[in-house]
Amino acid sequence: MIGGTGKTGRRIAGALYAKGQAVRIGSRSAIPAFDWDNEAGWDAVLDGVAGIYITYSPDLAMPGATDAIRALVRRARLQRVKRLVLLSGRGEREAQACERIVQDSGLEWTVVRASWFNQNFSEGAFIDMILGGAITLPAGDTAEPFVDVEDIADVAVAALTEDGHNGEIYEVTGPRLMTMADIAADLSVATGREITYADVPHDAFVDELTNSGAPKDVVWMLDYLFSTVLDGRNAHLTDGVERALGRPPKDFADYAHDVAASGAWAVPLG
């Protein structure tokens, strides 16, 4: 298994462990270590592996992603890997190029093509905004069907461990189209305090990210997503979760309630 430490990867690893599956985490800190920048070490990671969950950080739209995915697929074939499950992004031309590499691999494959994650607001780049009570993003009133990473993980686990998912592109979304104002409203209800939304100029947002010391790849990714992908191209729902799992996807309001109950958004007194 590759990519077992991010938002989706660690959940997938946990679910596979619970199913009694042997899991090999693909990370720099694992033994053997996996590093996207060190192809020479990949064979040791892939040796004896039957299926791989592939997630490229921070995004398949990053320059160099297609070369990395192509090289990994080549190594996987040589190591007699049987099944590939790729996490991809909706509406991203570069991500779809990576999908085609996996589809042309000659191996069993499944693509999980995801919209924006609910967990960006609790585990990712936007959590500080929620703690501060104001979502300040260059998103206008564009609607997005945010998806829960628990659903993504369940789809990926099914594709890795069950038959019947070979050759499927599961485009996964939540059950509602939501603007950032809708997100703020649901978060206000869940947290019991006012969360506001303010649309901000794109360049000012990127400058603020840069000045905050955010990693360059994170700045690049958010710049790309807000300038290119969040333009309405993904403002429609899909049935990927239901097709893969036979159940509806988790609603953002339910996600927000669960996170609030966990204390992740609690603001320290004083």
Disulfide bonds with the S-S distance in Angstrom:
none
